Amino acid sequence: MKKIAIASDHGGFILKETLKAYLSKKRYAVKDFGTYSKERCDYPEYAYRASLAVSRGQVKQAILICKSGIGNSIVANKVPGVRGALCFNVTAARLSRQHNDSNVLVLGAAFVKPALAKKIVDVWLATQFEGGRHRRRLNQIREIEKTLRGRR
């Protein structure tokens, strides 16, 4: 059974719950990093926890959801080894995997309704990294991460 992390803030809670059930039906073991209600909360805590699970290798992929997707995308991409992609359509989701080997999918619940979110998730999970010229670019990103870690 494949494992995947999921997290949201209050603005993404309903979509998170919908996708969590959808993924479970598809036989994914879903690790929910919160939030656990529609009560107002701060997104960085939840986005960080799920992204850290990816960074540490506890899961290979994660899905983050907030109202716009922007805040969660910023948080995810602060975590070493995470390549978070904010996707509003299927094409962006496919390219984020093919060209960037994204390991965190970020969705904005205000812009992506459940039916579209399921299509985006399906394509994102099914698409493989192409490698080739894109691998060179990913290696450059890894070198940037190493440089930044050395400054701390």
CYANA upper distance limits for C-alpha pairs under 8 A (distance plus 0.5 A):
  1 MET  CA     27 ARG  CA      6.86
  1 MET  CA     28 TYR  CA      6.39
  1 MET  CA     29 ALA  CA      6.88
  2 LYS  CA     27 ARG  CA      7.89
  2 LYS  CA     28 TYR  CA      5.61
  2 LYS  CA     29 ALA  CA      6.48
  3 LYS  CA     28 TYR  CA      6.20
  3 LYS  CA     29 ALA  CA      5.12
  3 LYS  CA     30 VAL  CA      6.44
  3 LYS  CA     31 LYS  CA      7.81
  3 LYS  CA     59 VAL  CA      6.24
  3 LYS  CA     60 LYS  CA      7.74
  3 LYS  CA     61 GLN  CA      8.25
  4 ILE  CA     28 TYR  CA      7.28
  4 ILE  CA     29 ALA  CA      6.78
  4 ILE  CA     30 VAL  CA      5.62
  4 ILE  CA     31 LYS  CA      6.67
  4 ILE  CA     59 VAL  CA      6.13
  4 ILE  CA     60 LYS  CA      7.19
  4 ILE  CA     61 GLN  CA      5.85
  4 ILE  CA     62 ALA  CA      5.94
  4 ILE  CA     63 ILE  CA      8.23
  5 ALA  CA     30 VAL  CA      6.22
  5 ALA  CA     31 LYS  CA      5.16
  5 ALA  CA     32 ASP  CA      6.48
  5 ALA  CA     33 PHE  CA      7.55
  5 ALA  CA     50 ALA  CA      6.29
  5 ALA  CA     53 ALA  CA      7.92
  5 ALA  CA     54 VAL  CA      8.40
  5 ALA  CA     59 VAL  CA      7.07
  5 ALA  CA     61 GLN  CA      6.92
  5 ALA  CA     62 ALA  CA      4.86
  5 ALA  CA     63 ILE  CA      6.80
  6 ILE  CA     16 LYS  CA      7.73
  6 ILE  CA     20 LYS  CA      7.95
  6 ILE  CA     30 VAL  CA      7.35
  6 ILE  CA     31 LYS  CA      6.68
  6 ILE  CA     32 ASP  CA      5.56
  6 ILE  CA     33 PHE  CA      6.62
  6 ILE  CA     34 GLY  CA      8.19
  6 ILE  CA     50 ALA  CA      6.91
  6 ILE  CA     62 ALA  CA      5.93
  6 ILE  CA     63 ILE  CA      5.25
  6 ILE  CA     64 LEU  CA      6.29
  7 ALA  CA     16 LYS  CA      7.43
  7 ALA  CA     32 ASP  CA      6.41
  7 ALA  CA     33 PHE  CA      5.53
  7 ALA  CA     34 GLY  CA      5.64
  7 ALA  CA     35 THR  CA      7.11
  7 ALA  CA     46 TYR  CA      6.25
  7 ALA  CA     47 ALA  CA      6.59
  7 ALA  CA     50 ALA  CA      6.80
  7 ALA  CA     62 ALA  CA      8.46
  7 ALA  CA     63 ILE  CA      7.05
  7 ALA  CA     64 LEU  CA      5.50
  7 ALA  CA     65 ILE  CA      6.89
  8 SER  CA     12 GLY  CA      5.71
  8 SER  CA     13 PHE  CA      6.16
  8 SER  CA     16 LYS  CA      6.85
  8 SER  CA     33 PHE  CA      8.41
  8 SER  CA     34 GLY  CA      6.60
  8 SER  CA     35 THR  CA      6.26
  8 SER  CA     43 TYR  CA      7.28
  8 SER  CA     46 TYR  CA      6.87
  8 SER  CA     47 ALA  CA      7.37
  8 SER  CA     64 LEU  CA      6.11
  8 SER  CA     65 ILE  CA      5.07
  8 SER  CA     66 CYS  CA      6.02
  9 ASP  CA     13 PHE  CA      6.46
  9 ASP  CA     34 GLY  CA      7.87
  9 ASP  CA     35 THR  CA      6.10
  9 ASP  CA     38 LYS  CA      8.39
  9 ASP  CA     40 ARG  CA      8.13
  9 ASP  CA     41 CYS  CA      6.68
  9 ASP  CA     42 ASP  CA      7.05
  9 ASP  CA     43 TYR  CA      5.38
  9 ASP  CA     46 TYR  CA      7.55
  9 ASP  CA     65 ILE  CA      7.38
  9 ASP  CA     66 CYS  CA      5.90
  9 ASP  CA     67 LYS  CA      8.40
 10 HIS  CA     35 THR  CA      7.29
 10 HIS  CA     37 SER  CA      7.19
 10 HIS  CA     38 LYS  CA      5.09
 10 HIS  CA     39 GLU  CA      6.37
 10 HIS  CA     40 ARG  CA      5.91
 10 HIS  CA     41 CYS  CA      6.61
 10 HIS  CA     43 TYR  CA      8.49
 10 HIS  CA     66 CYS  CA      7.73
 11 GLY  CA     38 LYS  CA      7.75
 11 GLY  CA     65 ILE  CA      8.34
 11 GLY  CA     66 CYS  CA      5.73
 11 GLY  CA     67 LYS  CA      5.19
 11 GLY  CA    109 ALA  CA      7.40
 12 GLY  CA     16 LYS  CA      6.47
 12 GLY  CA     65 ILE  CA      5.45
 12 GLY  CA     66 CYS  CA      4.84
 12 GLY  CA     67 LYS  CA      6.10
 12 GLY  CA    108 GLY  CA      7.84
 12 GLY  CA    109 ALA  CA      5.91
 13 PHE  CA     17 GLU  CA      6.70
 13 PHE  CA     35 THR  CA      7.39
 13 PHE  CA     36 TYR  CA      7.90
 13 PHE  CA     37 SER  CA      7.14
 13 PHE  CA     38 LYS  CA      6.50
 13 PHE  CA     65 ILE  CA      8.07
 13 PHE  CA     66 CYS  CA      8.21
 14 ILE  CA     18 THR  CA      6.79
 14 ILE  CA     38 LYS  CA      8.14
 15 LEU  CA     19 LEU  CA      6.62
 15 LEU  CA     65 ILE  CA      8.02
 15 LEU  CA    109 ALA  CA      7.05
 15 LEU  CA    113 LYS  CA      8.28
 15 LEU  CA    114 PRO  CA      6.88
 16 LYS  CA     20 LYS  CA      6.40
 16 LYS  CA     65 ILE  CA      7.12
 17 GLU  CA     21 ALA  CA      6.82
 18 THR  CA     22 TYR  CA      6.74
 18 THR  CA    114 PRO  CA      7.68
 19 LEU  CA     23 LEU  CA      6.45
 19 LEU  CA    114 PRO  CA      8.28
 19 LEU  CA    117 ALA  CA      8.34
 19 LEU  CA    118 LYS  CA      7.48
 20 LYS  CA     24 SER  CA      6.66
 20 LYS  CA     30 VAL  CA      7.11
 21 ALA  CA     25 LYS  CA      6.81
 22 TYR  CA     26 LYS  CA      7.01
 22 TYR  CA    118 LYS  CA      8.21
 23 LEU  CA     27 ARG  CA      6.99
 23 LEU  CA     28 TYR  CA      5.94
 23 LEU  CA     29 ALA  CA      8.35
 23 LEU  CA     30 VAL  CA      7.64
 24 SER  CA     28 TYR  CA      5.52
 24 SER  CA     29 ALA  CA      6.90
 24 SER  CA     30 VAL  CA      7.15
 33 PHE  CA     46 TYR  CA      6.45
 33 PHE  CA     49 ARG  CA      6.93
 33 PHE  CA     50 ALA  CA      6.42
 34 GLY  CA     46 TYR  CA      6.32
 35 THR  CA     41 CYS  CA      8.25
 35 THR  CA     46 TYR  CA      7.19
 42 ASP  CA     46 TYR  CA      8.45
 43 TYR  CA     47 ALA  CA      6.69
 43 TYR  CA     66 CYS  CA      7.71
 43 TYR  CA     71 GLY  CA      7.83
 43 TYR  CA     72 ASN  CA      7.27
 44 PRO  CA     48 TYR  CA      6.31
 44 PRO  CA     71 GLY  CA      8.03
 44 PRO  CA     72 ASN  CA      7.25
 44 PRO  CA     75 VAL  CA      6.70
 45 GLU  CA     49 ARG  CA      6.82
 46 TYR  CA     50 ALA  CA      6.90
 47 ALA  CA     51 SER  CA      6.55
 47 ALA  CA     64 LEU  CA      6.81
 47 ALA  CA     72 ASN  CA      6.18
 47 ALA  CA     75 VAL  CA      6.84
 47 ALA  CA     76 ALA  CA      6.82
 48 TYR  CA     52 LEU  CA      6.37
 48 TYR  CA     75 VAL  CA      6.75
 48 TYR  CA     76 ALA  CA      6.83
 48 TYR  CA     79 VAL  CA      8.01
 49 ARG  CA     53 ALA  CA      6.90
 50 ALA  CA     54 VAL  CA      7.23
 50 ALA  CA     62 ALA  CA      6.97
 50 ALA  CA     64 LEU  CA      8.29
 51 SER  CA     55 SER  CA      6.75
 51 SER  CA     62 ALA  CA      7.38
 51 SER  CA     76 ALA  CA      6.06
 51 SER  CA     79 VAL  CA      7.08
 51 SER  CA     82 VAL  CA      7.23
 51 SER  CA    104 VAL  CA      7.81
 52 LEU  CA     56 ARG  CA      6.49
 52 LEU  CA     79 VAL  CA      7.11
 53 ALA  CA     57 GLY  CA      6.68
 53 ALA  CA     58 GLN  CA      5.56
 53 ALA  CA     59 VAL  CA      6.40
 54 VAL  CA     58 GLN  CA      6.48
 54 VAL  CA     59 VAL  CA      5.64
 54 VAL  CA     60 LYS  CA      6.04
 54 VAL  CA     61 GLN  CA      6.47
 54 VAL  CA     62 ALA  CA      7.35
 54 VAL  CA     81 GLY  CA      8.35
 54 VAL  CA     82 VAL  CA      7.36
 54 VAL  CA    103 ASN  CA      8.02
 54 VAL  CA    104 VAL  CA      8.47
 55 SER  CA     79 VAL  CA      7.37
 55 SER  CA     80 PRO  CA      6.71
 55 SER  CA     81 GLY  CA      5.89
 55 SER  CA     82 VAL  CA      6.54
 60 LYS  CA    103 ASN  CA      7.20
 61 GLN  CA    103 ASN  CA      5.30
 61 GLN  CA    104 VAL  CA      6.07
 61 GLN  CA    105 LEU  CA      8.40
 62 ALA  CA    103 ASN  CA      7.07
 62 ALA  CA    104 VAL  CA      5.22
 62 ALA  CA    105 LEU  CA      6.80
 63 ILE  CA    104 VAL  CA      6.12
 63 ILE  CA    105 LEU  CA      5.23
 63 ILE  CA    106 VAL  CA      6.29
 63 ILE  CA    107 LEU  CA      8.10
 64 LEU  CA     69 GLY  CA      8.21
 64 LEU  CA     72 ASN  CA      6.96
 64 LEU  CA     73 SER  CA      8.47
 64 LEU  CA    104 VAL  CA      7.72
 64 LEU  CA    105 LEU  CA      6.74
 64 LEU  CA    106 VAL  CA      5.24
 64 LEU  CA    107 LEU  CA      6.79
 65 ILE  CA     69 GLY  CA      6.48
 65 ILE  CA     72 ASN  CA      7.45
 65 ILE  CA    106 VAL  CA      6.28
 65 ILE  CA    107 LEU  CA      5.38
 65 ILE  CA    108 GLY  CA      6.36
 65 ILE  CA    109 ALA  CA      7.02
 66 CYS  CA     70 ILE  CA      8.30
 66 CYS  CA     71 GLY  CA      7.88
 66 CYS  CA     72 ASN  CA      7.05
 66 CYS  CA    107 LEU  CA      7.29
 66 CYS  CA    108 GLY  CA      5.96
 66 CYS  CA    109 ALA  CA      6.54
 67 LYS  CA    108 GLY  CA      5.48
 67 LYS  CA    109 ALA  CA      5.34
 67 LYS  CA    110 ALA  CA      5.69
 67 LYS  CA    111 PHE  CA      8.49
 68 SER  CA    107 LEU  CA      7.87
 68 SER  CA    108 GLY  CA      4.63
 68 SER  CA    109 ALA  CA      6.89
 68 SER  CA    110 ALA  CA      6.47
 68 SER  CA    111 PHE  CA      7.64
 69 GLY  CA     73 SER  CA      6.59
 69 GLY  CA     86 LEU  CA      6.87
 69 GLY  CA    106 VAL  CA      6.31
 69 GLY  CA    107 LEU  CA      5.56
 69 GLY  CA    108 GLY  CA      4.48
 69 GLY  CA    109 ALA  CA      7.82
 70 ILE  CA     74 ILE  CA      6.79
 70 ILE  CA     86 LEU  CA      7.69
 70 ILE  CA    108 GLY  CA      7.93
 71 GLY  CA     75 VAL  CA      6.87
 72 ASN  CA     76 ALA  CA      6.53
 72 ASN  CA    106 VAL  CA      7.32
 73 SER  CA     77 ASN  CA      6.73
 73 SER  CA     84 GLY  CA      6.46
 73 SER  CA     85 ALA  CA      7.32
 73 SER  CA     86 LEU  CA      6.67
 73 SER  CA    106 VAL  CA      6.59
 74 ILE  CA     78 LYS  CA      7.14
 75 VAL  CA     79 VAL  CA      7.71
 76 ALA  CA     82 VAL  CA      6.93
 76 ALA  CA     83 ARG  CA      7.90
 76 ALA  CA     84 GLY  CA      6.27
 76 ALA  CA    104 VAL  CA      7.95
 77 ASN  CA     82 VAL  CA      6.32
 77 ASN  CA     83 ARG  CA      6.53
 77 ASN  CA     84 GLY  CA      6.20
 78 LYS  CA     82 VAL  CA      8.19
 80 PRO  CA    145 GLU  CA      7.12
 81 GLY  CA    142 ARG  CA      7.96
 81 GLY  CA    145 GLU  CA      8.33
 82 VAL  CA    102 SER  CA      8.05
 82 VAL  CA    103 ASN  CA      6.83
 82 VAL  CA    104 VAL  CA      7.29
 83 ARG  CA    100 ASN  CA      8.04
 83 ARG  CA    101 ASP  CA      7.81
 83 ARG  CA    102 SER  CA      5.27
 83 ARG  CA    103 ASN  CA      6.04
 83 ARG  CA    104 VAL  CA      6.57
 84 GLY  CA    102 SER  CA      6.25
 84 GLY  CA    103 ASN  CA      6.76
 84 GLY  CA    104 VAL  CA      4.92
 84 GLY  CA    105 LEU  CA      6.32
 84 GLY  CA    106 VAL  CA      7.11
 85 ALA  CA     93 ALA  CA      8.11
 85 ALA  CA     96 SER  CA      6.81
 85 ALA  CA    102 SER  CA      6.65
 85 ALA  CA    103 ASN  CA      8.49
 85 ALA  CA    104 VAL  CA      6.76
 85 ALA  CA    105 LEU  CA      5.73
 85 ALA  CA    106 VAL  CA      6.21
 86 LEU  CA    105 LEU  CA      6.78
 86 LEU  CA    106 VAL  CA      5.00
 86 LEU  CA    107 LEU  CA      6.41
 86 LEU  CA    108 GLY  CA      8.29
 87 CYS  CA     92 ALA  CA      6.05
 87 CYS  CA     93 ALA  CA      6.13
 87 CYS  CA    105 LEU  CA      7.56
 87 CYS  CA    106 VAL  CA      6.74
 87 CYS  CA    107 LEU  CA      6.46
 87 CYS  CA    108 GLY  CA      8.49
 87 CYS  CA    120 ILE  CA      8.35
 88 PHE  CA     92 ALA  CA      7.47
 88 PHE  CA     93 ALA  CA      8.35
 88 PHE  CA    107 LEU  CA      7.28
 88 PHE  CA    108 GLY  CA      7.83
 88 PHE  CA    111 PHE  CA      7.51
 88 PHE  CA    112 VAL  CA      6.79
 89 ASN  CA     93 ALA  CA      6.99
 89 ASN  CA    116 LEU  CA      8.00
 89 ASN  CA    120 ILE  CA      6.83
 90 VAL  CA     94 ARG  CA      6.67
 90 VAL  CA    119 LYS  CA      7.26
 90 VAL  CA    120 ILE  CA      5.34
 90 VAL  CA    123 VAL  CA      7.14
 90 VAL  CA    124 TRP  CA      8.36
 91 THR  CA     95 LEU  CA      6.66
 92 ALA  CA     96 SER  CA      6.42
 93 ALA  CA     97 ARG  CA      7.10
 93 ALA  CA    105 LEU  CA      8.29
 93 ALA  CA    120 ILE  CA      6.60
 93 ALA  CA    121 VAL  CA      8.30
 93 ALA  CA    123 VAL  CA      7.19
 93 ALA  CA    124 TRP  CA      5.72
 94 ARG  CA     98 GLN  CA      6.66
 94 ARG  CA    123 VAL  CA      6.55
 94 ARG  CA    124 TRP  CA      6.13
 94 ARG  CA    127 THR  CA      6.60
 95 LEU  CA     99 HIS  CA      6.04
 95 LEU  CA    100 ASN  CA      7.70
 96 SER  CA    100 ASN  CA      5.56
 96 SER  CA    101 ASP  CA      6.72
 96 SER  CA    102 SER  CA      6.02
 96 SER  CA    124 TRP  CA      8.34
 97 ARG  CA    101 ASP  CA      4.81
 97 ARG  CA    102 SER  CA      5.65
 97 ARG  CA    103 ASN  CA      8.31
 97 ARG  CA    124 TRP  CA      6.99
 97 ARG  CA    127 THR  CA      6.51
 97 ARG  CA    128 GLN  CA      6.60
 97 ARG  CA    129 PHE  CA      5.87
 98 GLN  CA    127 THR  CA      7.08
 98 GLN  CA    128 GLN  CA      6.27
 98 GLN  CA    129 PHE  CA      4.68
 98 GLN  CA    130 GLU  CA      5.49
 98 GLN  CA    131 GLY  CA      8.20
 99 HIS  CA    129 PHE  CA      6.83
 99 HIS  CA    130 GLU  CA      6.86
 99 HIS  CA    131 GLY  CA      7.93
 99 HIS  CA    134 HIS  CA      6.05
100 ASN  CA    129 PHE  CA      7.75
100 ASN  CA    134 HIS  CA      7.34
100 ASN  CA    138 LEU  CA      7.42
101 ASP  CA    128 GLN  CA      8.14
101 ASP  CA    129 PHE  CA      5.72
105 LEU  CA    121 VAL  CA      8.48
105 LEU  CA    124 TRP  CA      8.22
107 LEU  CA    112 VAL  CA      7.39
107 LEU  CA    117 ALA  CA      8.18
108 GLY  CA    112 VAL  CA      6.46
109 ALA  CA    113 LYS  CA      7.03
112 VAL  CA    116 LEU  CA      6.60
112 VAL  CA    117 ALA  CA      6.33
113 LYS  CA    117 ALA  CA      6.49
114 PRO  CA    118 LYS  CA      6.66
115 ALA  CA    119 LYS  CA      7.10
116 LEU  CA    120 ILE  CA      6.64
117 ALA  CA    121 VAL  CA      6.55
118 LYS  CA    122 ASP  CA      6.56
119 LYS  CA    123 VAL  CA      6.72
120 ILE  CA    124 TRP  CA      6.48
121 VAL  CA    125 LEU  CA      6.49
122 ASP  CA    126 ALA  CA      6.59
123 VAL  CA    127 THR  CA      6.42
130 GLU  CA    134 HIS  CA      7.61
131 GLY  CA    135 ARG  CA      5.33
132 GLY  CA    136 ARG  CA      7.81
133 ARG  CA    137 ARG  CA      7.44
134 HIS  CA    138 LEU  CA      6.85
135 ARG  CA    139 ASN  CA      6.66
136 ARG  CA    140 GLN  CA      6.90
137 ARG  CA    141 ILE  CA      6.93
138 LEU  CA    142 ARG  CA      6.79
139 ASN  CA    143 GLU  CA      6.76
140 GLN  CA    144 ILE  CA      6.85
141 ILE  CA    145 GLU  CA      6.83
142 ARG  CA    146 LYS  CA      6.78
143 GLU  CA    147 THR  CA      6.70
144 ILE  CA    148 LEU  CA      6.72
145 GLU  CA    149 ARG  CA      6.65
146 LYS  CA    150 GLY  CA      6.74
147 THR  CA    151 ARG  CA      7.19
148 LEU  CA    152 ARG  CA      7.49
